[in-house]
Amino acid sequence: MVRTSELKISATGLGCYPVRSQSLMYPANIFLISSVAWVFVVLGDSYDLELHQWNPNGIHIIRQQDFWFVTGMTLL
């Protein structure tokens, strides 16, 4: 039996379907969130806004604050 609180209306409005809530704490979700954060940080720190070009210098990346913030969040 499906409780009313577990029903969601579909985007098209054509009916209801049961939905099981997933926690963000599943290992696959944690890995996905961490990976997206790392891609964002590395790509964001690799692009030079003044010269409008990519700068794949690793020294520049590790000198940025967001690199160390994501490092700490990944280790925790």
Steps between C-alpha positions, in 0.01 A plus 500: 500500500636844407437786736374831364814674626709277270312599183627768267316652207685449175630800305239450230219474753386167357511307823671411825780258559669378820830664585755369746704776659876462465744648741793703372722297731518191276864434399422544129343841564789613717746398227297686237476820705871489582592441135288791380659728761849399388420556131357843581804603706766374258333646191417826676854548626661398170337775293662843491229767476738778396667313214191290410698178477555180693796486736567137604763603756462282810678752723235762425221254583638399842544865599125560475277497808222292344749221422583462869134531601399211270801301617386536860139416415609190306708373791220555750 
